[in-house]
């Protein structure tokens, strides 16, 4: 087995299962360390052990791959991953409108996120790094976001488009945490609540309705903010009037995100039903913070299919031309 491919697959599977970010980054660093090396250099064990980025685990993976077998570490990860969730809807998804890079709190560079999206067969991916108020996530100031916009066109091509975007914080009063003129330049705006999640029901309803009514918003992200499992523990959903919020989404053409991260499962099934009845559009998104997490769309697609969400009301099943027509709709 190709050692470089083995190291990259290990990193990808570690990312998918949301393992320690240090583990996945270590295997990606090891893959970078051996990229371009010939077989003779790879088989020079002493020299390889001295190479920066190669640790005990990655060295063992390289040796097993060179010996012609699937490395034990990789075989164990493949077994843990199991059979991916099968969904007819998953095959109809063309892209993803919520992802992060190391410009904010993602684990890897933009090029690796774009490459992973291509490998999954995506036609498009929106890069939606955080906005400035979320300092813990290294949110992008207006200046940093402008610099990012300058380089993004270079990641598109060969049938794939990297869309510009942001996951903008919804402020306490429902305003958005970024300059209006800059938001107008972006292809996709995902608006999410990351603070004061326990706000009283009335103020939280007004906060979300204001965001959904903002003419610059395309997607309302992980609307309840709940956590149902995972290393961060659990967190109850925010309290608000879902009918009022989803009526506002439907009235303004804003898609309700079905967040594919297993620790979120947001919105809950009962809220998906209310959004369906309100006539909302939906966006099945990975909220990926690493390349391996882009494949988490499996989970979101399975949930949407079980909830009876029609494919035509899911904007991430649309081809790019239709998607751009929607994001460019009169506001």
N, C-alpha and C positions, 0 to 999 in steps of 0.2 A: 504494500500500500504506500502511496506517496506520503512521506512524512509531513510535508507542509499541509496537504489536504486534511490529514488526520488531526493536526493541531488546530486548524481552523474549525473543523467540525466539532471538536471538543469544546472550543470556546462558544460556538453557536448553541450547542445543546445546554451548556451551563447557563447561558443567557436566557434560553427559553424557559428553563425551570427556575429562573430568578435566583440562582445560587449566588454565593459571594462574588461581588464585582471584582475583587482582587484575584480570584481564581481565573475568571474568564479573561481578565486583562493580562494575566501572566501567560496564558496560553497564546493569546494574540501576539504578545511581545515575542514569545518564542518562535511563532510562525514568521514574524517579521525578521527575526535574527537569522533564519535559515533561507529566507526567500532568495532565489537566484544561485544558491550553492549547488555545485555539481555533486555527483555521487561520491567521488573520491573525497571531497571535503566533508561530506556528511558522514562518511565511514571513518574519518580520522577522529576517533573518540576523544583523544586527549585534547586536540585543538577545539573540538566542539564543546567540551565541558568548560573550557575557558572563555567561550564566547558569551558576551553580555546578553542576558535575556534567557539563557538556557539554565533551568534548574533541574533538580533531581527528577521530578515528575515528567517534565517535557523531554528530558534526555531519555528516560525509559520509553516514552511514546515513540520517539524517533528510532530507537534501536529496534523495537518490536516491529515497527513499520518497515524498516530496512530488511528485517528478517523475513518479510513476506506475509506477516499475519496482521490481523486487526488488533491494535493495541488493547490491552485489557481494560484500561481506563475508558477508552472509547466504547468498547463492547458493553461495559456496565452502564454507561450513559445511554446508549441506544436502548438497552433493555428497560431502564427506568422511564425513558420517554414513551415507550410503548407505541401502540398504534395511534396515529393522530386521529382526532375527531373527524368523522366523515359527515359531510353535509353537502347536499346538492347546491345549496345557496353559496357555499364557499367557492365553488368553481365559477360562480358568476361575478365574484368580486374582482374589480379591475384595479383597485388601488386602495389607498389608506390616507386619511387626512389628519393624522395625529402621530407625530414622532419627534424624537429629540436626539440631538448630537452633543458632543463634548463642548459645544459653544455654551450650553447651559448645564443641565445635570445628566446628560447622556454619557455613555461610557466610551464611545468611539467617535472618530472623525466623520464628517459628512460623506466622504467618498465611500467608506465602508457601509454606511446606511444605504446609500444609493445602490451600491453593488449588490447588497443583500436583497433589496427590493426587486432589482432586475432578475436575480436568481430565482425569486418566487414567481416571476412572470407578471409582476405589476406593470401596468401602463403608466402609473403615476404614483408619487408619494409626496405628501406635503410635509416639509420640515417646519415644525412648530415649536421652536425653543421658547423658553419661558420669558415673561416680561419683567421689567426691572424691579418691581416691588418684592418679588420672590427671591430675596437675596440668598437664602439657603440653597437655592437651585441655580445660583449664578445667572439670574435673569438678565436679559439683554437690554442695555441702555439704548436710547435712540441711536447713538453713535455706533455702537457695536452692531445693532441690527442693520444699519445702513451699510456697514462694511460687509456683513454677511450677504446682503442683497447683491452686492457687486460681484461676488464670486459664484453665486448659485447657478447662473446659466451654464457654466462649464461642466455641470454634472448631468446634464440632459443629453439625449441623443440615442440613436439606434432604437427608436420606438419607445423610449422611456422619457418621462418628464419629471423633473424634481420641481415641485411647486413651492413658491415662497409662502411663508406663513408664520403664525405665532400662536402660542397658547397664552392668551392675555388674561391676566387676573381680573376678576369682577370685583370692583371695589365695594366698600360697605354700602354706598348709596346706589349701586348698580352701574356706575361709570366704569370705564375701561382703562387699564393701566398702561397706556401708550399714547403717543401723539396721534390725533385724528388723521392728520395728513399722511403720516407714515403707515397707518393701518389701511388707508385708501390705496397704497401702492402694492399691498400684498395680494396674493392669489386667494389665500384661505385664512380666515380668522376663526379660531376656536376660542370660546370664552368659557372660563371655568372659575369656580370658587375654591380658594385654597386657604382662606383665613376665616375666623369667626364662624366655623361650621355649625356651632350650637346656637346661633342667633335665633331669637324668637320667631315663631311661625309667620307672623304678620310682616315684620321687616324683611325676613328672608324671601317671602313671596314677592314683595315689592322689588327687592334687589334683583331677583332672577327675571321677573317680568320686564324690568328696565333693560337688562342686558339683552334679553330675547327681542326686545323692541328696537334695539340700537341698529341703525341701518348698516353698520360695518360688520356685524356678526353673521357668520355663516353656520357655525355649529355650536351647540350648547354642550360642553364637555362634562363627563362624569357628574351628572346633575345632583346626586344626593351626597357625594363625597364619602360614601360608606366604604369600610373595609370589612371583609367577611372571613379572611384567613391570611396567612403569611407571616413573615418575620416581623412586620411592623405591628402585629396584633390586630385586633378588631376595632371597629369604630362604627357607632350607630349612624344611620342616615340623617342628614339635615331635615328639618321639618318645614314644610311649605305647602301651599295649596297647589297640588299638581295640575288640576284642571286649569287654573288661571295661568300657570306657567306654560303649559302645553298649548293652550289656546293662543297665547302670545307668539309662541314658536310657529304655529300653523298660520297665523295671520301675517307673519313677516317672512315666511319661507325659510325659517331657520331649522336646520336638521337637529334632531335629538340624537346625541351620540349613544351608541351601544358599545360601551367600553369593554374590550376583549380581555383585559387583564383578569385572571382568575381570582385575584385577591379583591377585586372591585365588584365584578358582576353588577355593573351599574348601567342603567336603572334596574331596580328590582322588577320581577315579572309583572307585578300588579301595576307598576307605573308605565311599563311598556304598553300594557293594555289600554290605559287611559290616554296615552299619547297616540296610539292607533285610532282610538275613537274620536280624538280631537282632529284627526286628519293630518298629523305631522309627517314630515319627512324624517328619515333616519340616516345615520352615518355609522357604519361598522368600522371601528378604528382599533388599532393595536395599542396605542399609547406607548409605543416601543421606546425604550431607553438604551437599546443595544440591538445589533443586527439580528441576533437570534430571536428576539422578541417580536419581530415583525410577523412571524408565523403564528402568533397567538390569535390572529384573525379566525383561526379554526373555532376557538371558543365562542367568539362573538357571533359568528355565522350560525353555529349550532343553537345558541340561545334565541336568535332572531327567528330561525326556522321553527323552533318549538313554539314560539309565541305567535306564529302566524303572520309575521311581517311580510307583506308582498315585496318581491324583489324590485319592482318598479318604483317603490317608494324609498328605496335605499340608494342614496346618491353615489355610494362607492361601487355600485354595479353599473353606473353610467359610463359611457365612453367619454374621453376627455373633452370633446367638443360640447357635449351636453352639460358636463360638469362646469365648464367655463361659462356657459350661457346662464347657468343657475347662479354661480358666484357673481356674475356681472349683471344680475337682474336689477330692474329699477327698484330703488329703495325709497 
